[in-house]
């Protein structure tokens, strides 16, 4: 265990950050899962900006890489466009 007060504080901060990152990651993964279950183009195009915003926030916070965020948003946009056909 930590022997210095600064190390103890770092452990507390890391725990708090880890919990926060897990929450945002899980929430976004659930939103993506729910988005993939949508069958209508109208509903998908309504929800796409909200899901894309959550993905962008994860990238901004450093939970995922910005390129992974771009890839996820691209896949969701392709899926939305495919629903029209």
Secondary structure as the mmCIF struct_conf table of DSSP 4:
data_model
#
loop_
_struct_conf.conf_type_id
_struct_conf.id
_struct_conf.beg_label_comp_id
_struct_conf.beg_label_asym_id
_struct_conf.beg_label_seq_id
_struct_conf.end_label_comp_id
_struct_conf.end_label_asym_id
_struct_conf.end_label_seq_id
BEND BEND1 UNK A 4 UNK A 4
HELX_RH_AL_P HELX_RH_AL_P1 UNK A 5 UNK A 36
TURN_TY1_P TURN_TY1_P1 UNK A 37 UNK A 37
HELX_RH_AL_P HELX_RH_AL_P2 UNK A 41 UNK A 61
TURN_TY1_P TURN_TY1_P2 UNK A 62 UNK A 62
BEND BEND2 UNK A 63 UNK A 64
HELX_RH_AL_P HELX_RH_AL_P3 UNK A 66 UNK A 83
TURN_TY1_P TURN_TY1_P3 UNK A 84 UNK A 84
#
